[in-house]
Amino acid sequence: MNARGPRDAVGIGMTSQRTRSRMVERLREKGIRDERVLAAMGEVPRHLFVDEALASRAYEDTALPIGFSQTISQPYVVARMIESLIGDNGIPARVLEIGTGCGYQAAVLARLAREVYSVERIRALLERARTNLRGLRLSNLRLTHGDGNLGLEAGAPFDAIIVAAAARAVPQALLRQLAQGGRMVLPLKTAQAARGRQRLAVLERGARGITETVLDEVLFVPLETGKL
């Protein structure tokens, strides 16, 4: 696993800013259009969030293991989810992330939103995320140990909610915590998805209730209940 000492946010060679810029260009070529999202992806050093042995692969468009049977999502999926979260509504002020993982997506969100709250059920993984994030000094990011299915009632309502694990159905607690006009993006296990995969769903709370749009096919770890 990662050595827990300070790590270089600038990087060299395969972890350099040049490599990060190439990742952003690949995202643009694959269809990510929001320049604010692309800029945020280019600012966050992804190599800080993976094992040092995998640092040379940090800017490949692939998911990588982070321990505890969890993964850091591929850059395209992170960008796609955040771009879908923003949509035509503009940058949300208050964002709730379910599934902190190693902290990478939370760091990207914190470059965009005024306030970001992130919930992780595995305490040891949450502490690792805190270590990964420490050098970035993101004062608008708050991490919490808890059951993501329950959301974070104390911080509600949220303008946007992003879920980094696959659910069989939309957690009702999260729907209740979504503000009027707010959006939620999450992977759902649906009949339309190939076996073992899910589809991204975008839910929006409007004047007439919740509307749902189904997007790309994805592959996420399952959304579990409880906390460890």
Order of alpha helices (4+ residues) and beta strands (2+ residues): alpha-alpha-beta-beta-alpha-beta-alpha-beta-alpha-beta-beta-alpha-beta-beta-beta
